[in-house]
């Protein structure tokens, strides 16, 4: 079940205000959807590529976490 957009937006705002529990809750809520999207993307890659679906999600997460001063 996809969470309502308002809930996601609020969690993003809370995370932007340094609430790390909001970040954890956000990832819990959207991880499966991100995994599905990454899987669909990876299916279009050429055979023999080495990046896995979960690695793609984790790389995106690390880039998000590394951002500073994001205003959602």
ABEGO torsion letter per residue (X at the ends): XBBBAAAAAAAAAAAAAGBAAAAAAAAAAAAAAAAAAAAAAAAABBBGBABBAAAAAAAAAAAAAABBGBBX
